[in-house]
């Protein structure tokens, strides 16, 4: 099975002058302000929509970006670099270069890595979506993918989003997911078992958006979690992506949702937080919008801090310069905690203060 060479990519990314052990607890950055049992993370920009943007790959070509990435965060999540279409572009070929470089960078900078994602209906390669496979072949393809990808990073990935967005808003299994549609929902349990066999030390998560308030989707995940746990499936956590829009209210019931899964003995996490807004003419948020955004960020952080085993808090990118939001929501933007030049918004300081208070 062919694997793309990684040496050229790895050579680009050297150590990012990580903070000293003392600096990591001085309370001046997000990672240093956080309680010791809470990982503070961000998505690492690259792959996906970035390929079509008028700039080179951010992670490999923006040194100031990497410096902030190392200084502010104790956890990193490949934004697209471990998704099927990027890491497994052809049936018998894997592209590990970018993921290898991110894992190496994390190790050099004392950071954990969240793997994202193994079973999803979106961003799959054409060979998978458009291929004609028997049920046995599809099962073998998924099993081989999980063994290959998870196994490559055995002992180096803190948490994996194993099953991502598997329910629709009505709490029904997504039929867009080729594996669930063709093999049935039992394949979810198999995916967890295979991931655990490939790396017994990694924490394995269910992950979805739209689970910030009680509802049918949350109910479906709670029922599934109970079913998996009863069957001794190696499920360790449940995560809310928390992609939010200021068109809707702040998620003031998120803590109660997370607590339901904590009560099952699971870890919980916030995995993809951003807060987008409708921008005024000219594209610059008002002071009021920025304060509202800060409140949303703080609401989500407080929900995580209120639950005993919420152990990972990740924002989906930290600078508007590379945010996915304007690409997919053209009328909305300014969703992250930093401006294009990495200066800090009120949302950043809201998180910083919340973390300091929780230490």
Backbone torsions as a table, in degrees:
resi	resn	phi	psi	omega
1	UNK	NA	125.3	-174.7
2	UNK	-75.4	144.0	175.4
3	UNK	-132.7	128.5	-179.8
4	UNK	-64.0	142.8	178.8
5	UNK	-63.2	144.7	-178.6
6	UNK	-110.9	-9.4	-170.8
7	UNK	-60.4	-41.3	-177.9
8	UNK	-64.7	-41.7	179.2
9	UNK	-68.9	-42.7	-178.9
10	UNK	-63.6	-31.4	-178.9
11	UNK	-67.6	-26.1	-178.3
12	UNK	-71.3	-36.4	-172.2
13	UNK	-101.3	102.0	174.7
14	UNK	-95.0	-178.3	177.5
15	UNK	-56.7	144.7	-175.9
16	UNK	-101.8	31.2	-178.7
17	UNK	49.8	63.2	-175.5
18	UNK	-62.3	155.6	179.3
19	UNK	-64.4	151.1	176.6
20	UNK	-70.5	166.8	-179.0
21	UNK	-58.8	-37.6	178.4
22	UNK	-66.6	-43.7	-179.6
23	UNK	-62.5	-28.0	-177.2
24	UNK	-70.8	-6.5	179.1
25	UNK	-129.4	24.0	-177.4
26	UNK	-88.9	-3.6	176.6
27	UNK	76.8	9.2	-176.7
28	UNK	-95.6	-10.1	176.7
29	UNK	-128.4	166.8	-179.5
30	UNK	-59.7	-45.2	-176.7
31	UNK	-68.1	-34.1	-178.8
32	UNK	-79.6	-23.2	179.6
33	UNK	-83.1	-18.7	-171.7
34	UNK	-72.8	149.0	169.5
35	UNK	-56.6	150.0	-173.7
36	UNK	-65.3	-19.8	-179.1
37	UNK	-96.6	11.8	-179.5
38	UNK	-124.2	119.1	174.8
39	UNK	-80.3	132.1	176.5
40	UNK	-107.8	117.1	-170.5
41	UNK	-126.6	172.5	174.3
42	UNK	-147.5	155.4	168.7
43	UNK	-71.1	144.2	175.5
44	UNK	-96.9	114.0	-174.2
45	UNK	-61.5	138.7	176.4
46	UNK	153.6	158.2	-178.6
47	UNK	67.3	-168.1	175.1
48	UNK	50.4	-132.1	-175.9
49	UNK	-64.4	-23.6	-178.4
50	UNK	-61.0	-28.5	-178.9
51	UNK	-59.5	-30.9	-176.8
52	UNK	-95.3	4.2	-177.6
53	UNK	-92.9	157.7	-175.5
54	UNK	-82.2	47.5	176.0
55	UNK	-151.1	154.0	176.9
56	UNK	-71.4	167.4	-178.3
57	UNK	-50.7	120.2	-173.9
58	UNK	-58.3	-45.0	-174.9
59	UNK	-62.9	-38.4	-176.1
60	UNK	-87.5	-21.7	-169.9
61	UNK	-120.5	-2.3	-179.1
62	UNK	-116.9	94.4	-177.4
63	UNK	-64.1	-42.2	175.4
64	UNK	-58.8	-36.6	176.7
65	UNK	-60.5	-47.4	-179.8
66	UNK	-64.1	-33.8	179.7
67	UNK	-64.3	-45.1	177.7
68	UNK	-65.6	-41.0	179.2
69	UNK	-56.0	-42.9	-179.7
70	UNK	-73.5	-38.5	-173.6
71	UNK	-73.5	-39.8	-167.8
72	UNK	-93.0	-18.5	-166.7
73	UNK	-128.6	143.8	177.3
74	UNK	-104.7	3.5	178.4
75	UNK	-148.0	145.1	177.4
76	UNK	-132.1	146.0	177.2
77	UNK	-125.4	119.2	173.1
78	UNK	-56.1	122.9	-175.5
79	UNK	-66.1	-45.7	179.2
80	UNK	-134.3	-11.8	-166.6
81	UNK	-71.3	-10.0	174.6
82	UNK	-115.5	5.3	175.7
83	UNK	-75.4	154.8	-172.0
84	UNK	-52.8	-47.6	-172.9
85	UNK	-63.9	-24.3	-178.4
86	UNK	-93.0	-47.4	-172.7
87	UNK	-86.6	-17.4	-177.6
88	UNK	-136.3	62.6	-170.3
89	UNK	-70.7	-21.9	175.9
90	UNK	-133.7	156.3	-171.8
91	UNK	-55.4	-40.9	-175.8
92	UNK	-112.7	28.4	178.0
93	UNK	-142.5	134.2	176.0
94	UNK	-114.2	150.1	178.5
95	UNK	-120.1	91.7	-174.6
96	UNK	-95.1	-2.0	-170.8
97	UNK	-55.2	-53.2	-176.5
98	UNK	-68.0	-42.1	179.9
99	UNK	-63.9	-41.3	176.9
100	UNK	-58.0	-43.6	-177.6
101	UNK	-66.1	-38.6	179.0
102	UNK	-66.3	-43.9	179.5
103	UNK	-63.3	-40.6	178.4
104	UNK	-65.2	-43.9	178.3
105	UNK	-58.7	-44.3	-179.9
106	UNK	-61.6	-43.8	179.6
107	UNK	-61.9	-40.2	-179.6
108	UNK	-67.2	-26.3	-173.6
109	UNK	-111.9	18.8	175.5
110	UNK	63.0	37.8	-176.6
111	UNK	-114.4	147.5	170.0
112	UNK	-81.4	165.3	176.7
113	UNK	-126.4	133.6	170.6
114	UNK	-101.7	124.3	178.6
115	UNK	-84.9	135.7	-172.5
116	UNK	-149.9	114.1	2.7
117	UNK	-148.8	163.2	-170.7
118	UNK	-103.3	-34.6	-177.2
119	UNK	-131.8	106.6	-173.5
120	UNK	-150.7	153.9	-179.7
121	UNK	-87.6	-13.9	-172.1
122	UNK	-113.2	163.2	177.6
123	UNK	51.9	41.9	172.2
124	UNK	-96.6	152.4	-178.1
125	UNK	-71.7	157.2	-178.2
126	UNK	-61.0	-36.3	-178.2
127	UNK	-60.5	-30.6	178.4
128	UNK	-82.3	-49.3	-177.0
129	UNK	-63.8	-36.8	-172.1
130	UNK	-104.6	-0.3	-178.7
131	UNK	-77.6	162.8	175.8
132	UNK	-112.4	109.8	-174.8
133	UNK	-128.8	147.6	169.9
134	UNK	-74.1	166.0	177.3
135	UNK	-60.6	-39.4	179.4
136	UNK	-64.2	-39.3	179.1
137	UNK	-66.2	-43.6	179.3
138	UNK	-61.4	-42.3	178.5
139	UNK	-62.1	-43.3	179.3
140	UNK	-64.9	-38.5	179.0
141	UNK	-62.4	-46.7	-179.5
142	UNK	-65.5	-46.1	-179.5
143	UNK	-60.5	-44.8	179.7
144	UNK	-64.2	-40.9	178.7
145	UNK	-61.1	-47.1	-178.5
146	UNK	-65.2	-46.3	178.7
147	UNK	-60.1	-40.9	-176.2
148	UNK	-70.6	-49.0	-175.2
149	UNK	-74.5	-51.3	179.9
150	UNK	-64.9	-40.4	179.5
151	UNK	-63.6	-35.7	179.4
152	UNK	-61.0	-35.5	-176.5
153	UNK	-106.2	23.3	178.6
154	UNK	-50.6	127.3	179.0
155	UNK	80.6	-0.6	-176.8
156	UNK	-117.4	-6.2	-178.8
157	UNK	-113.4	123.8	-178.3
158	UNK	-72.1	-47.0	-178.1
159	UNK	-140.8	146.7	173.8
160	UNK	-119.4	133.5	165.6
161	UNK	-80.8	96.9	-175.2
162	UNK	-77.5	-56.2	-179.6
163	UNK	-110.2	116.5	-171.8
164	UNK	-117.3	120.5	173.8
165	UNK	56.6	51.4	-175.0
166	UNK	-89.2	-10.8	177.6
167	UNK	-114.0	147.9	172.7
168	UNK	-86.7	-175.0	-175.1
169	UNK	-65.8	-19.4	179.1
170	UNK	-91.5	4.6	-179.5
171	UNK	78.0	21.0	178.0
172	UNK	-102.9	148.5	178.8
173	UNK	-61.5	135.3	179.5
174	UNK	-70.0	121.9	177.3
175	UNK	-80.5	-9.1	174.4
176	UNK	-70.4	-19.3	179.4
177	UNK	-78.2	112.5	-172.9
178	UNK	-59.8	-35.2	-177.5
179	UNK	-73.9	-41.5	177.9
180	UNK	-68.5	-42.7	-179.1
181	UNK	-62.0	-44.7	-173.4
182	UNK	-89.1	-27.9	-174.0
183	UNK	-111.8	-11.4	-179.6
184	UNK	90.2	161.8	-175.4
185	UNK	-64.7	-16.6	177.1
186	UNK	-61.8	-17.9	179.7
187	UNK	-66.2	-22.5	178.4
188	UNK	-62.3	-47.2	178.1
189	UNK	-61.1	-40.5	179.0
190	UNK	-62.1	-40.8	179.7
191	UNK	-59.8	-41.9	177.6
192	UNK	-65.2	-42.6	179.6
193	UNK	-62.3	-43.6	-179.0
194	UNK	-66.4	-41.1	178.6
195	UNK	-62.7	-39.9	179.6
196	UNK	-67.0	-38.7	177.3
197	UNK	-64.9	-36.1	-179.2
198	UNK	-73.3	-31.2	177.7
199	UNK	-151.3	91.7	-175.4
200	UNK	-64.3	-17.6	-176.7
201	UNK	-91.8	-14.3	-177.9
202	UNK	-76.2	141.9	173.6
203	UNK	-82.8	132.4	-172.1
204	UNK	-112.1	129.6	-168.8
205	UNK	-122.4	149.1	157.0
206	UNK	-87.0	141.1	-174.3
207	UNK	-143.7	134.5	179.0
208	UNK	-160.8	163.1	171.6
209	UNK	-97.3	169.0	176.2
210	UNK	68.8	23.5	177.9
211	UNK	-117.9	30.3	-177.3
212	UNK	-88.8	-12.9	176.8
213	UNK	-129.4	153.6	174.4
214	UNK	-59.9	147.7	180.0
215	UNK	169.5	-172.2	-175.0
216	UNK	-61.3	-38.4	-178.5
217	UNK	-68.1	-42.7	177.5
218	UNK	-62.8	-42.8	178.3
219	UNK	-58.9	-41.0	-179.6
220	UNK	-64.6	-41.3	179.2
221	UNK	-68.2	-37.8	178.4
222	UNK	-64.0	-43.0	178.7
223	UNK	-63.7	-42.6	178.9
224	UNK	-64.0	-44.1	179.9
225	UNK	-58.8	-44.9	178.8
226	UNK	-61.9	-40.5	179.8
227	UNK	-64.4	-45.2	-179.1
228	UNK	-65.9	-43.4	-179.6
229	UNK	-64.6	-40.0	178.7
230	UNK	-63.2	-31.2	179.5
231	UNK	-89.1	7.3	179.4
232	UNK	60.8	31.5	173.0
233	UNK	-74.1	137.6	-177.2
234	UNK	-74.2	69.9	173.1
235	UNK	-97.4	129.2	-176.4
236	UNK	-117.2	-17.4	-174.8
237	UNK	-160.4	163.4	176.0
238	UNK	-129.4	136.6	-175.5
239	UNK	-131.7	141.0	170.0
240	UNK	-98.3	126.3	175.9
241	UNK	-65.7	-42.0	179.2
242	UNK	62.3	45.0	166.4
243	UNK	-77.8	110.2	-171.8
244	UNK	-115.6	155.4	174.2
245	UNK	-127.5	139.6	178.3
246	UNK	-73.2	0.3	171.1
247	UNK	-69.6	-17.9	-177.4
248	UNK	-122.2	166.7	-176.6
249	UNK	-69.8	160.8	175.5
250	UNK	-65.1	146.1	-175.1
251	UNK	-77.9	74.2	-172.6
252	UNK	-79.1	-0.9	175.6
253	UNK	-110.9	10.6	-176.4
254	UNK	-63.1	-39.6	-179.3
255	UNK	-58.6	-40.4	-179.3
256	UNK	-68.1	-33.7	176.0
257	UNK	-65.2	-50.0	-179.9
258	UNK	-60.4	-37.1	-178.5
259	UNK	-62.5	-33.5	178.6
260	UNK	-58.9	-36.7	-179.4
261	UNK	-84.1	-32.8	172.8
262	UNK	-60.0	-38.4	179.8
263	UNK	-64.8	-20.9	176.6
264	UNK	-84.8	-2.2	-178.4
265	UNK	89.5	15.4	-178.7
266	UNK	-97.2	151.5	165.2
267	UNK	-70.6	156.5	170.9
268	UNK	-127.3	164.0	-177.3
269	UNK	-158.5	155.1	165.7
270	UNK	-105.3	124.9	-167.5
271	UNK	-116.0	-20.5	-172.4
272	UNK	-148.2	42.0	-172.4
273	UNK	-68.5	128.5	163.3
274	UNK	-151.9	160.7	-176.4
275	UNK	-133.6	100.0	-177.0
276	UNK	-88.4	161.3	-178.1
277	UNK	-145.6	156.8	172.4
278	UNK	-75.9	122.2	-175.0
279	UNK	-87.3	139.9	175.2
280	UNK	-65.1	167.5	175.2
281	UNK	-57.9	130.8	-175.0
282	UNK	103.5	-18.3	172.1
283	UNK	82.5	7.7	-177.6
284	UNK	-106.8	121.9	-180.0
285	UNK	-62.3	150.7	174.3
286	UNK	-79.1	163.5	177.0
287	UNK	-59.7	-38.2	179.2
288	UNK	-64.4	-42.1	177.9
289	UNK	-61.3	-42.1	-179.2
290	UNK	-64.8	-36.7	177.3
291	UNK	-69.3	-39.0	176.9
292	UNK	-64.6	-43.0	176.9
293	UNK	-58.9	-44.0	179.1
294	UNK	-59.1	-38.7	179.4
295	UNK	-65.3	-39.6	177.9
296	UNK	-62.4	-46.6	179.4
297	UNK	-58.6	-45.5	-177.5
298	UNK	-66.8	-36.1	177.4
299	UNK	-59.1	-43.4	-179.9
300	UNK	-68.1	-44.4	177.7
301	UNK	-59.5	-46.2	-179.3
302	UNK	-60.7	-35.9	178.0
303	UNK	-63.4	-44.0	178.0
304	UNK	-63.0	-46.1	-177.6
305	UNK	-65.6	-23.8	-178.0
306	UNK	-78.1	-12.6	-176.3
307	UNK	-108.3	129.0	-171.0
308	UNK	-53.9	-46.9	-173.1
309	UNK	-107.5	31.4	167.1
310	UNK	-81.1	105.5	-167.9
311	UNK	-111.8	2.8	-177.4
312	UNK	-149.7	129.8	-177.6
313	UNK	-131.6	109.8	-172.3
314	UNK	-123.4	130.5	172.5
315	UNK	-96.6	148.9	-172.1
316	UNK	-92.2	73.4	-174.3
317	UNK	93.7	148.2	-175.5
318	UNK	-115.7	-8.4	179.7
319	UNK	-129.1	137.9	177.5
320	UNK	-60.6	-23.1	-178.5
321	UNK	-54.0	-35.1	-175.5
322	UNK	-122.4	18.0	-176.9
323	UNK	-68.8	143.5	177.1
324	UNK	-75.0	-19.2	-168.1
325	UNK	-59.7	-52.2	-177.0
326	UNK	-62.6	-23.5	179.5
327	UNK	-71.1	-38.4	-175.6
328	UNK	-100.7	-19.5	177.6
329	UNK	-130.5	79.0	-170.7
330	UNK	-57.0	-26.6	-178.6
331	UNK	-91.4	-1.6	-179.0
332	UNK	-122.6	163.0	179.7
333	UNK	-179.8	-157.7	179.0
334	UNK	50.4	41.2	-167.1
335	UNK	-87.1	-11.0	-172.9
336	UNK	-101.6	-174.4	-174.9
337	UNK	-96.1	-0.3	179.1
338	UNK	-137.3	150.9	174.0
339	UNK	-75.3	178.9	-178.5
340	UNK	-58.9	-31.5	-178.3
341	UNK	-91.4	12.2	177.4
342	UNK	73.3	9.6	170.9
343	UNK	-71.8	155.1	-166.6
344	UNK	-95.7	137.1	176.5
345	UNK	-88.8	169.3	173.7
346	UNK	-54.1	-32.5	179.5
347	UNK	-61.3	-38.2	177.6
348	UNK	-60.6	-48.0	-176.9
349	UNK	-68.3	-29.3	175.5
350	UNK	-64.2	-42.1	176.5
351	UNK	-66.9	-44.3	-178.1
352	UNK	-58.5	-46.8	-179.0
353	UNK	-66.7	-39.5	178.1
354	UNK	-62.6	-39.7	178.9
355	UNK	-68.7	-41.9	178.7
356	UNK	-60.0	-41.8	-178.6
357	UNK	-67.2	-24.2	-176.4
358	UNK	-88.9	-6.8	-176.2
359	UNK	-70.5	NA	NA
